[in-house]
Amino acid sequence: MIYELDNHQFHRCRDLVNRGVNIEEKAIVEGTNPGRIFVDHIEKPRSGLIWQGNHDGFIFVGDSRNEAFNQDVKRYIDEVIAFEAKAQGLNWFECIGNHPSWYTAFHDIFHDKKLDSWDQNVYMICPDTFNAIGKERHQDDEFTVAQLTKEFLHQGTIENVAFAITKILDCWESEERFFEQGMGYCILHNQSIVSICMSGYRYKDIHGTAIETLPSYRGRKLAYKAASYFVDHCFARGYRPYWDCMEDNHPSNAVARNLGFVKEFGYKGYMFKL
């Protein structure tokens, strides 16, 4: 059987997620970021599946060799989750495991699916390696930098405030939750937000970055500038920035490395069409 936990029961999965190195599942279990959790046993789960809040990804946690769970969760995905996901407009089931043993398990669990995979890189940074040159300003700079605060977003002068709010709600349960637990910076051009770097997830003192630049402004090092302010803000408050991106996202990898981030580890993701 597969059971969905209530939010107040998420803490029962702490041992399962603490075995992994990613922060997303830990942030959800701690209740900082939104998500749903499905397990094999309500009181003492051995294995679980986490559906990431407002994202479309799934994280398998715990014992990857739990045959009963692997069989039951496959059936549950096919009979329940697939329909809910499609109703939300999702066309693909994308998943990761919180440790490498899940890679083999995925091929067994989804043996009847056409599995594709991709690689992710995770970077961390320390103050000694931080390259803060992105914070330098020039007199002819047509862009300005602003911190993402409630007052800033709702002052009534930003033309595309929906861009920032949508980005926040992609990661957080509400704006209020973001302002309580997260932080961020944006780049402005003529009173429009053109680039954002903010906390996408938070686990204790670790802030996972979420970054986006409007298509027409890419290639102008605006993401680098926004991220420079974000990283500096983290260090000023004793936080640790965490950068997670697809290996084939060359611009994101380049920004991370140019800032002074160093690759800590990599992991694989898997996907199939619903």
ChimeraX commands (.cxc) that place a marker at each C-alpha (Angstrom):
marker #1 position 0.00,0.00,0.00 radius 0.5
marker #1 position 0.99,3.59,-0.61 radius 0.5
marker #1 position -0.09,6.27,1.87 radius 0.5
marker #1 position 0.03,10.04,1.57 radius 0.5
marker #1 position 1.30,11.78,4.69 radius 0.5
marker #1 position -0.28,14.87,6.18 radius 0.5
marker #1 position 2.05,17.84,6.57 radius 0.5
marker #1 position 2.40,17.30,10.32 radius 0.5
marker #1 position 3.66,13.76,9.61 radius 0.5
marker #1 position 6.48,14.79,7.26 radius 0.5
marker #1 position 9.05,14.67,10.08 radius 0.5
marker #1 position 8.78,10.88,10.01 radius 0.5
marker #1 position 10.79,10.94,6.80 radius 0.5
marker #1 position 13.80,12.79,8.23 radius 0.5
marker #1 position 15.91,9.65,8.43 radius 0.5
marker #1 position 15.09,8.86,4.79 radius 0.5
marker #1 position 16.14,12.23,3.40 radius 0.5
marker #1 position 19.16,12.72,5.66 radius 0.5
marker #1 position 20.89,9.89,3.79 radius 0.5
marker #1 position 20.98,12.02,0.65 radius 0.5
marker #1 position 22.96,15.11,-0.31 radius 0.5
marker #1 position 20.32,17.18,-2.13 radius 0.5
marker #1 position 18.53,19.90,-0.18 radius 0.5
marker #1 position 15.15,19.92,-1.95 radius 0.5
marker #1 position 13.71,16.86,-0.20 radius 0.5
marker #1 position 15.06,18.03,3.16 radius 0.5
marker #1 position 13.44,21.45,2.74 radius 0.5
marker #1 position 10.09,19.80,2.00 radius 0.5
marker #1 position 10.29,17.36,4.92 radius 0.5
marker #1 position 11.13,20.25,7.26 radius 0.5
marker #1 position 8.10,22.16,5.94 radius 0.5
marker #1 position 10.06,25.11,4.58 radius 0.5
marker #1 position 9.05,24.47,0.97 radius 0.5
marker #1 position 5.80,22.91,-0.26 radius 0.5
marker #1 position 5.40,19.32,-1.37 radius 0.5
marker #1 position 3.55,16.04,-0.96 radius 0.5
marker #1 position 4.97,12.79,0.41 radius 0.5
marker #1 position 3.86,9.22,-0.34 radius 0.5
marker #1 position 5.25,6.35,1.75 radius 0.5
marker #1 position 4.96,2.61,2.32 radius 0.5
marker #1 position 4.20,2.91,6.04 radius 0.5
marker #1 position 2.63,5.85,7.86 radius 0.5
marker #1 position 4.35,5.41,11.22 radius 0.5
marker #1 position 7.76,4.10,10.16 radius 0.5
marker #1 position 8.31,4.68,6.44 radius 0.5
marker #1 position 11.10,2.72,4.80 radius 0.5
marker #1 position 10.80,4.27,1.34 radius 0.5
marker #1 position 9.00,7.30,-0.03 radius 0.5
marker #1 position 8.15,9.45,-3.03 radius 0.5
marker #1 position 8.17,13.24,-2.70 radius 0.5
marker #1 position 6.24,15.40,-5.15 radius 0.5
marker #1 position 7.89,18.80,-5.23 radius 0.5
marker #1 position 5.31,21.46,-4.40 radius 0.5
marker #1 position 4.72,23.75,-7.34 radius 0.5
marker #1 position 7.40,22.05,-9.42 radius 0.5
marker #1 position 6.78,19.04,-11.62 radius 0.5
marker #1 position 9.54,16.82,-10.22 radius 0.5
marker #1 position 9.52,13.75,-7.98 radius 0.5
marker #1 position 12.18,12.52,-5.55 radius 0.5
marker #1 position 12.52,8.90,-4.45 radius 0.5
marker #1 position 13.96,8.58,-0.93 radius 0.5
marker #1 position 14.87,5.79,1.45 radius 0.5
marker #1 position 15.49,2.14,0.65 radius 0.5
marker #1 position 15.74,1.63,-3.10 radius 0.5
marker #1 position 15.68,-2.17,-2.64 radius 0.5
marker #1 position 12.27,-2.18,-0.99 radius 0.5
marker #1 position 10.53,-4.44,-3.52 radius 0.5
marker #1 position 7.07,-4.04,-2.01 radius 0.5
marker #1 position 7.29,-0.25,-2.20 radius 0.5
marker #1 position 8.76,-0.30,-5.71 radius 0.5
marker #1 position 5.88,-2.42,-7.00 radius 0.5
marker #1 position 3.20,-0.49,-5.14 radius 0.5
marker #1 position 4.52,2.96,-6.05 radius 0.5
marker #1 position 4.66,2.01,-9.74 radius 0.5
marker #1 position 1.00,1.06,-9.61 radius 0.5
marker #1 position 0.17,4.23,-7.65 radius 0.5
marker #1 position 1.96,6.41,-10.19 radius 0.5
marker #1 position 0.11,4.77,-13.08 radius 0.5
marker #1 position -3.32,4.79,-11.44 radius 0.5
marker #1 position -3.32,7.99,-9.36 radius 0.5
marker #1 position -0.40,10.35,-9.79 radius 0.5
marker #1 position -0.34,10.24,-13.60 radius 0.5
marker #1 position -3.92,11.51,-13.76 radius 0.5
marker #1 position -3.30,14.27,-11.22 radius 0.5
marker #1 position -0.13,15.32,-13.02 radius 0.5
marker #1 position -1.88,15.47,-16.39 radius 0.5
marker #1 position -4.67,17.52,-14.83 radius 0.5
marker #1 position -2.00,20.04,-13.81 radius 0.5
marker #1 position -0.73,20.19,-17.38 radius 0.5
marker #1 position 2.30,17.93,-16.94 radius 0.5
marker #1 position 3.27,15.68,-19.82 radius 0.5
marker #1 position 6.38,14.07,-18.34 radius 0.5
marker #1 position 7.18,12.23,-15.12 radius 0.5
marker #1 position 10.59,13.53,-14.03 radius 0.5
marker #1 position 12.32,11.95,-11.05 radius 0.5
marker #1 position 15.57,11.73,-9.16 radius 0.5
marker #1 position 16.76,9.53,-6.31 radius 0.5
marker #1 position 18.35,10.90,-3.16 radius 0.5
marker #1 position 21.19,8.39,-3.54 radius 0.5
marker #1 position 22.68,6.58,-6.57 radius 0.5
marker #1 position 21.20,3.16,-5.76 radius 0.5
marker #1 position 17.89,4.48,-7.10 radius 0.5
marker #1 position 19.36,4.67,-10.63 radius 0.5
marker #1 position 19.24,0.88,-10.99 radius 0.5
marker #1 position 15.88,0.74,-9.24 radius 0.5
marker #1 position 14.33,3.16,-11.75 radius 0.5
marker #1 position 15.11,0.81,-14.63 radius 0.5
marker #1 position 13.38,-2.00,-12.73 radius 0.5
marker #1 position 10.40,0.04,-11.53 radius 0.5
marker #1 position 9.76,1.65,-14.92 radius 0.5
marker #1 position 10.77,-1.31,-17.06 radius 0.5
marker #1 position 7.72,-0.78,-19.29 radius 0.5
marker #1 position 8.52,2.91,-19.92 radius 0.5
marker #1 position 10.90,4.56,-22.36 radius 0.5
marker #1 position 13.28,6.15,-19.87 radius 0.5
marker #1 position 15.42,9.14,-20.79 radius 0.5
marker #1 position 18.01,10.60,-18.43 radius 0.5
marker #1 position 19.98,13.78,-17.87 radius 0.5
marker #1 position 22.81,14.93,-15.61 radius 0.5
marker #1 position 22.75,17.61,-12.91 radius 0.5
marker #1 position 25.64,19.51,-11.32 radius 0.5
marker #1 position 25.62,20.87,-7.79 radius 0.5
marker #1 position 27.98,23.69,-6.82 radius 0.5
marker #1 position 28.89,25.27,-3.49 radius 0.5
marker #1 position 30.94,28.37,-2.76 radius 0.5
marker #1 position 32.89,29.80,0.17 radius 0.5
marker #1 position 33.79,33.45,0.82 radius 0.5
marker #1 position 37.43,32.87,-0.11 radius 0.5
marker #1 position 36.56,31.88,-3.69 radius 0.5
marker #1 position 33.73,34.38,-4.25 radius 0.5
marker #1 position 34.37,36.67,-7.21 radius 0.5
marker #1 position 32.32,39.78,-6.41 radius 0.5
marker #1 position 33.25,41.70,-9.56 radius 0.5
marker #1 position 29.62,41.42,-10.68 radius 0.5
marker #1 position 28.68,43.98,-8.02 radius 0.5
marker #1 position 30.82,46.67,-9.62 radius 0.5
marker #1 position 28.84,49.51,-11.19 radius 0.5
marker #1 position 29.73,51.88,-13.99 radius 0.5
marker #1 position 28.38,55.41,-14.47 radius 0.5
marker #1 position 26.85,54.50,-17.81 radius 0.5
marker #1 position 25.20,51.36,-16.49 radius 0.5
marker #1 position 21.59,51.35,-17.70 radius 0.5
marker #1 position 20.58,48.63,-15.23 radius 0.5
marker #1 position 19.85,48.95,-11.51 radius 0.5
marker #1 position 19.77,46.35,-8.75 radius 0.5
marker #1 position 17.04,45.93,-6.15 radius 0.5
marker #1 position 16.41,43.50,-3.34 radius 0.5
marker #1 position 13.23,41.44,-3.58 radius 0.5
marker #1 position 11.20,42.68,-0.64 radius 0.5
marker #1 position 7.47,42.97,-0.08 radius 0.5
marker #1 position 7.72,46.76,-0.18 radius 0.5
marker #1 position 9.67,46.73,-3.44 radius 0.5
marker #1 position 7.32,44.36,-5.25 radius 0.5
marker #1 position 4.15,46.16,-4.19 radius 0.5
marker #1 position 5.24,49.79,-4.47 radius 0.5
marker #1 position 3.22,50.12,-7.67 radius 0.5
marker #1 position 6.00,51.30,-9.98 radius 0.5
marker #1 position 7.27,47.96,-11.33 radius 0.5
marker #1 position 5.71,47.26,-14.71 radius 0.5
marker #1 position 6.07,43.46,-14.73 radius 0.5
marker #1 position 5.79,42.57,-11.06 radius 0.5
marker #1 position 3.96,39.38,-12.10 radius 0.5
marker #1 position 7.26,38.02,-13.41 radius 0.5
marker #1 position 8.77,38.07,-9.92 radius 0.5
marker #1 position 5.64,36.85,-8.16 radius 0.5
marker #1 position 5.29,33.92,-10.56 radius 0.5
marker #1 position 8.92,33.00,-9.96 radius 0.5
marker #1 position 8.38,33.11,-6.19 radius 0.5
marker #1 position 5.25,30.97,-6.34 radius 0.5
marker #1 position 7.06,28.44,-8.52 radius 0.5
marker #1 position 9.12,27.59,-5.43 radius 0.5
marker #1 position 7.22,28.76,-2.37 radius 0.5
marker #1 position 3.78,28.17,-0.92 radius 0.5
marker #1 position 3.12,31.91,-0.77 radius 0.5
marker #1 position 4.79,35.29,-1.05 radius 0.5
marker #1 position 4.73,35.56,2.74 radius 0.5
marker #1 position 6.59,32.29,3.10 radius 0.5
marker #1 position 9.26,33.51,0.71 radius 0.5
marker #1 position 9.72,36.80,2.55 radius 0.5
marker #1 position 10.01,34.90,5.86 radius 0.5
marker #1 position 12.41,32.18,4.71 radius 0.5
marker #1 position 14.00,33.28,1.43 radius 0.5
marker #1 position 15.63,36.27,-0.18 radius 0.5
marker #1 position 16.60,37.53,-3.59 radius 0.5
marker #1 position 17.77,40.29,-5.91 radius 0.5
marker #1 position 16.62,41.48,-9.30 radius 0.5
marker #1 position 17.98,43.60,-12.14 radius 0.5
marker #1 position 15.80,46.45,-13.40 radius 0.5
marker #1 position 15.68,48.17,-16.77 radius 0.5
marker #1 position 13.24,51.04,-17.22 radius 0.5
marker #1 position 11.16,49.92,-14.22 radius 0.5
marker #1 position 10.90,46.35,-15.53 radius 0.5
marker #1 position 12.44,43.31,-13.85 radius 0.5
marker #1 position 14.68,41.62,-16.40 radius 0.5
marker #1 position 16.67,39.17,-14.25 radius 0.5
marker #1 position 16.14,37.48,-10.88 radius 0.5
marker #1 position 18.30,35.45,-8.50 radius 0.5
marker #1 position 16.51,34.23,-5.37 radius 0.5
marker #1 position 16.15,31.42,-2.87 radius 0.5
marker #1 position 14.35,28.54,-4.53 radius 0.5
marker #1 position 14.73,26.18,-1.58 radius 0.5
marker #1 position 16.01,26.62,1.94 radius 0.5
marker #1 position 17.28,23.96,4.31 radius 0.5
marker #1 position 18.65,25.37,7.56 radius 0.5
marker #1 position 21.41,27.81,6.51 radius 0.5
marker #1 position 21.59,26.59,2.89 radius 0.5
marker #1 position 19.82,28.63,0.21 radius 0.5
marker #1 position 19.34,26.97,-3.17 radius 0.5
marker #1 position 19.42,29.45,-6.04 radius 0.5
marker #1 position 16.61,29.98,-8.53 radius 0.5
marker #1 position 17.67,32.25,-11.37 radius 0.5
marker #1 position 16.04,33.53,-14.55 radius 0.5
marker #1 position 16.67,36.26,-17.10 radius 0.5
marker #1 position 14.12,37.40,-19.67 radius 0.5
marker #1 position 15.02,35.98,-23.12 radius 0.5
marker #1 position 15.59,39.37,-24.76 radius 0.5
marker #1 position 18.14,40.32,-22.06 radius 0.5
marker #1 position 20.21,37.16,-22.01 radius 0.5
marker #1 position 23.89,37.28,-22.90 radius 0.5
marker #1 position 24.46,40.57,-21.05 radius 0.5
marker #1 position 25.79,39.09,-17.79 radius 0.5
marker #1 position 22.70,40.16,-15.86 radius 0.5
marker #1 position 22.30,36.76,-14.19 radius 0.5
marker #1 position 25.90,37.07,-13.04 radius 0.5
marker #1 position 25.20,40.49,-11.56 radius 0.5
marker #1 position 22.01,39.39,-9.76 radius 0.5
marker #1 position 23.72,36.26,-8.45 radius 0.5
marker #1 position 26.67,38.33,-7.19 radius 0.5
marker #1 position 24.33,40.32,-4.95 radius 0.5
marker #1 position 22.53,37.15,-3.85 radius 0.5
marker #1 position 25.77,35.39,-2.86 radius 0.5
marker #1 position 27.09,38.48,-1.08 radius 0.5
marker #1 position 23.82,38.75,0.86 radius 0.5
marker #1 position 24.11,35.08,1.86 radius 0.5
marker #1 position 27.63,35.48,3.19 radius 0.5
marker #1 position 26.74,38.68,5.08 radius 0.5
marker #1 position 24.13,36.71,7.03 radius 0.5
marker #1 position 26.02,33.47,7.51 radius 0.5
marker #1 position 24.12,31.52,4.86 radius 0.5
marker #1 position 25.54,29.03,2.35 radius 0.5
marker #1 position 24.58,29.43,-1.34 radius 0.5
marker #1 position 23.79,26.22,-3.24 radius 0.5
marker #1 position 23.68,26.05,-7.05 radius 0.5
marker #1 position 21.96,23.14,-8.85 radius 0.5
marker #1 position 21.63,23.09,-12.65 radius 0.5
marker #1 position 21.48,20.72,-15.59 radius 0.5
marker #1 position 24.86,19.80,-17.01 radius 0.5
marker #1 position 23.83,20.88,-20.50 radius 0.5
marker #1 position 22.69,24.30,-19.24 radius 0.5
marker #1 position 26.02,25.82,-20.21 radius 0.5
marker #1 position 25.17,29.45,-19.29 radius 0.5
marker #1 position 24.12,28.47,-15.75 radius 0.5
marker #1 position 27.23,26.36,-15.21 radius 0.5
marker #1 position 29.39,29.20,-16.52 radius 0.5
marker #1 position 27.81,31.78,-14.19 radius 0.5
marker #1 position 28.34,29.50,-11.21 radius 0.5
marker #1 position 31.99,28.87,-12.02 radius 0.5
marker #1 position 32.68,32.55,-12.78 radius 0.5
marker #1 position 31.27,33.50,-9.39 radius 0.5
marker #1 position 33.67,31.08,-7.72 radius 0.5
marker #1 position 31.35,28.14,-7.15 radius 0.5
marker #1 position 33.04,24.73,-7.14 radius 0.5
marker #1 position 31.29,21.53,-8.22 radius 0.5
marker #1 position 30.53,19.38,-5.18 radius 0.5
marker #1 position 28.80,16.45,-6.83 radius 0.5
marker #1 position 26.60,15.37,-9.72 radius 0.5
marker #1 position 23.52,13.21,-9.99 radius 0.5
marker #1 position 21.19,11.83,-12.64 radius 0.5
marker #1 position 17.55,12.49,-13.37 radius 0.5
marker #1 position 15.13,10.25,-15.25 radius 0.5
marker #1 position 11.97,10.97,-17.18 radius 0.5
marker #1 position 9.25,9.29,-19.22 radius 0.5
marker #1 position 6.15,10.49,-21.05 radius 0.5
marker #1 position 2.91,10.27,-19.11 radius 0.5
marker link #1:1,2 radius 0.2
marker link #1:2,3 radius 0.2
marker link #1:3,4 radius 0.2
marker link #1:4,5 radius 0.2
marker link #1:5,6 radius 0.2
marker link #1:6,7 radius 0.2
marker link #1:7,8 radius 0.2
marker link #1:8,9 radius 0.2
marker link #1:9,10 radius 0.2
marker link #1:10,11 radius 0.2
marker link #1:11,12 radius 0.2
marker link #1:12,13 radius 0.2
marker link #1:13,14 radius 0.2
marker link #1:14,15 radius 0.2
marker link #1:15,16 radius 0.2
marker link #1:16,17 radius 0.2
marker link #1:17,18 radius 0.2
marker link #1:18,19 radius 0.2
marker link #1:19,20 radius 0.2
marker link #1:20,21 radius 0.2
marker link #1:21,22 radius 0.2
marker link #1:22,23 radius 0.2
marker link #1:23,24 radius 0.2
marker link #1:24,25 radius 0.2
marker link #1:25,26 radius 0.2
marker link #1:26,27 radius 0.2
marker link #1:27,28 radius 0.2
marker link #1:28,29 radius 0.2
marker link #1:29,30 radius 0.2
marker link #1:30,31 radius 0.2
marker link #1:31,32 radius 0.2
marker link #1:32,33 radius 0.2
marker link #1:33,34 radius 0.2
marker link #1:34,35 radius 0.2
marker link #1:35,36 radius 0.2
marker link #1:36,37 radius 0.2
marker link #1:37,38 radius 0.2
marker link #1:38,39 radius 0.2
marker link #1:39,40 radius 0.2
marker link #1:40,41 radius 0.2
marker link #1:41,42 radius 0.2
marker link #1:42,43 radius 0.2
marker link #1:43,44 radius 0.2
marker link #1:44,45 radius 0.2
marker link #1:45,46 radius 0.2
marker link #1:46,47 radius 0.2
marker link #1:47,48 radius 0.2
marker link #1:48,49 radius 0.2
marker link #1:49,50 radius 0.2
marker link #1:50,51 radius 0.2
marker link #1:51,52 radius 0.2
marker link #1:52,53 radius 0.2
marker link #1:53,54 radius 0.2
marker link #1:54,55 radius 0.2
marker link #1:55,56 radius 0.2
marker link #1:56,57 radius 0.2
marker link #1:57,58 radius 0.2
marker link #1:58,59 radius 0.2
marker link #1:59,60 radius 0.2
marker link #1:60,61 radius 0.2
marker link #1:61,62 radius 0.2
marker link #1:62,63 radius 0.2
marker link #1:63,64 radius 0.2
marker link #1:64,65 radius 0.2
marker link #1:65,66 radius 0.2
marker link #1:66,67 radius 0.2
marker link #1:67,68 radius 0.2
marker link #1:68,69 radius 0.2
marker link #1:69,70 radius 0.2
marker link #1:70,71 radius 0.2
marker link #1:71,72 radius 0.2
marker link #1:72,73 radius 0.2
marker link #1:73,74 radius 0.2
marker link #1:74,75 radius 0.2
marker link #1:75,76 radius 0.2
marker link #1:76,77 radius 0.2
marker link #1:77,78 radius 0.2
marker link #1:78,79 radius 0.2
marker link #1:79,80 radius 0.2
marker link #1:80,81 radius 0.2
marker link #1:81,82 radius 0.2
marker link #1:82,83 radius 0.2
marker link #1:83,84 radius 0.2
marker link #1:84,85 radius 0.2
marker link #1:85,86 radius 0.2
marker link #1:86,87 radius 0.2
marker link #1:87,88 radius 0.2
marker link #1:88,89 radius 0.2
marker link #1:89,90 radius 0.2
marker link #1:90,91 radius 0.2
marker link #1:91,92 radius 0.2
marker link #1:92,93 radius 0.2
marker link #1:93,94 radius 0.2
marker link #1:94,95 radius 0.2
marker link #1:95,96 radius 0.2
marker link #1:96,97 radius 0.2
marker link #1:97,98 radius 0.2
marker link #1:98,99 radius 0.2
marker link #1:99,100 radius 0.2
marker link #1:100,101 radius 0.2
marker link #1:101,102 radius 0.2
marker link #1:102,103 radius 0.2
marker link #1:103,104 radius 0.2
marker link #1:104,105 radius 0.2
marker link #1:105,106 radius 0.2
marker link #1:106,107 radius 0.2
marker link #1:107,108 radius 0.2
marker link #1:108,109 radius 0.2
marker link #1:109,110 radius 0.2
marker link #1:110,111 radius 0.2
marker link #1:111,112 radius 0.2
marker link #1:112,113 radius 0.2
marker link #1:113,114 radius 0.2
marker link #1:114,115 radius 0.2
marker link #1:115,116 radius 0.2
marker link #1:116,117 radius 0.2
marker link #1:117,118 radius 0.2
marker link #1:118,119 radius 0.2
marker link #1:119,120 radius 0.2
marker link #1:120,121 radius 0.2
marker link #1:121,122 radius 0.2
marker link #1:122,123 radius 0.2
marker link #1:123,124 radius 0.2
marker link #1:124,125 radius 0.2
marker link #1:125,126 radius 0.2
marker link #1:126,127 radius 0.2
marker link #1:127,128 radius 0.2
marker link #1:128,129 radius 0.2
marker link #1:129,130 radius 0.2
marker link #1:130,131 radius 0.2
marker link #1:131,132 radius 0.2
marker link #1:132,133 radius 0.2
marker link #1:133,134 radius 0.2
marker link #1:134,135 radius 0.2
marker link #1:135,136 radius 0.2
marker link #1:136,137 radius 0.2
marker link #1:137,138 radius 0.2
marker link #1:138,139 radius 0.2
marker link #1:139,140 radius 0.2
marker link #1:140,141 radius 0.2
marker link #1:141,142 radius 0.2
marker link #1:142,143 radius 0.2
marker link #1:143,144 radius 0.2
marker link #1:144,145 radius 0.2
marker link #1:145,146 radius 0.2
marker link #1:146,147 radius 0.2
marker link #1:147,148 radius 0.2
marker link #1:148,149 radius 0.2
marker link #1:149,150 radius 0.2
marker link #1:150,151 radius 0.2
marker link #1:151,152 radius 0.2
marker link #1:152,153 radius 0.2
marker link #1:153,154 radius 0.2
marker link #1:154,155 radius 0.2
marker link #1:155,156 radius 0.2
marker link #1:156,157 radius 0.2
marker link #1:157,158 radius 0.2
marker link #1:158,159 radius 0.2
marker link #1:159,160 radius 0.2
marker link #1:160,161 radius 0.2
marker link #1:161,162 radius 0.2
marker link #1:162,163 radius 0.2
marker link #1:163,164 radius 0.2
marker link #1:164,165 radius 0.2
marker link #1:165,166 radius 0.2
marker link #1:166,167 radius 0.2
marker link #1:167,168 radius 0.2
marker link #1:168,169 radius 0.2
marker link #1:169,170 radius 0.2
marker link #1:170,171 radius 0.2
marker link #1:171,172 radius 0.2
marker link #1:172,173 radius 0.2
marker link #1:173,174 radius 0.2
marker link #1:174,175 radius 0.2
marker link #1:175,176 radius 0.2
marker link #1:176,177 radius 0.2
marker link #1:177,178 radius 0.2
marker link #1:178,179 radius 0.2
marker link #1:179,180 radius 0.2
marker link #1:180,181 radius 0.2
marker link #1:181,182 radius 0.2
marker link #1:182,183 radius 0.2
marker link #1:183,184 radius 0.2
marker link #1:184,185 radius 0.2
marker link #1:185,186 radius 0.2
marker link #1:186,187 radius 0.2
marker link #1:187,188 radius 0.2
marker link #1:188,189 radius 0.2
marker link #1:189,190 radius 0.2
marker link #1:190,191 radius 0.2
marker link #1:191,192 radius 0.2
marker link #1:192,193 radius 0.2
marker link #1:193,194 radius 0.2
marker link #1:194,195 radius 0.2
marker link #1:195,196 radius 0.2
marker link #1:196,197 radius 0.2
marker link #1:197,198 radius 0.2
marker link #1:198,199 radius 0.2
marker link #1:199,200 radius 0.2
marker link #1:200,201 radius 0.2
marker link #1:201,202 radius 0.2
marker link #1:202,203 radius 0.2
marker link #1:203,204 radius 0.2
marker link #1:204,205 radius 0.2
marker link #1:205,206 radius 0.2
marker link #1:206,207 radius 0.2
marker link #1:207,208 radius 0.2
marker link #1:208,209 radius 0.2
marker link #1:209,210 radius 0.2
marker link #1:210,211 radius 0.2
marker link #1:211,212 radius 0.2
marker link #1:212,213 radius 0.2
marker link #1:213,214 radius 0.2
marker link #1:214,215 radius 0.2
marker link #1:215,216 radius 0.2
marker link #1:216,217 radius 0.2
marker link #1:217,218 radius 0.2
marker link #1:218,219 radius 0.2
marker link #1:219,220 radius 0.2
marker link #1:220,221 radius 0.2
marker link #1:221,222 radius 0.2
marker link #1:222,223 radius 0.2
marker link #1:223,224 radius 0.2
marker link #1:224,225 radius 0.2
marker link #1:225,226 radius 0.2
marker link #1:226,227 radius 0.2
marker link #1:227,228 radius 0.2
marker link #1:228,229 radius 0.2
marker link #1:229,230 radius 0.2
marker link #1:230,231 radius 0.2
marker link #1:231,232 radius 0.2
marker link #1:232,233 radius 0.2
marker link #1:233,234 radius 0.2
marker link #1:234,235 radius 0.2
marker link #1:235,236 radius 0.2
marker link #1:236,237 radius 0.2
marker link #1:237,238 radius 0.2
marker link #1:238,239 radius 0.2
marker link #1:239,240 radius 0.2
marker link #1:240,241 radius 0.2
marker link #1:241,242 radius 0.2
marker link #1:242,243 radius 0.2
marker link #1:243,244 radius 0.2
marker link #1:244,245 radius 0.2
marker link #1:245,246 radius 0.2
marker link #1:246,247 radius 0.2
marker link #1:247,248 radius 0.2
marker link #1:248,249 radius 0.2
marker link #1:249,250 radius 0.2
marker link #1:250,251 radius 0.2
marker link #1:251,252 radius 0.2
marker link #1:252,253 radius 0.2
marker link #1:253,254 radius 0.2
marker link #1:254,255 radius 0.2
marker link #1:255,256 radius 0.2
marker link #1:256,257 radius 0.2
marker link #1:257,258 radius 0.2
marker link #1:258,259 radius 0.2
marker link #1:259,260 radius 0.2
marker link #1:260,261 radius 0.2
marker link #1:261,262 radius 0.2
marker link #1:262,263 radius 0.2
marker link #1:263,264 radius 0.2
marker link #1:264,265 radius 0.2
marker link #1:265,266 radius 0.2
marker link #1:266,267 radius 0.2
marker link #1:267,268 radius 0.2
marker link #1:268,269 radius 0.2
marker link #1:269,270 radius 0.2
marker link #1:270,271 radius 0.2
marker link #1:271,272 radius 0.2
marker link #1:272,273 radius 0.2
marker link #1:273,274 radius 0.2
view
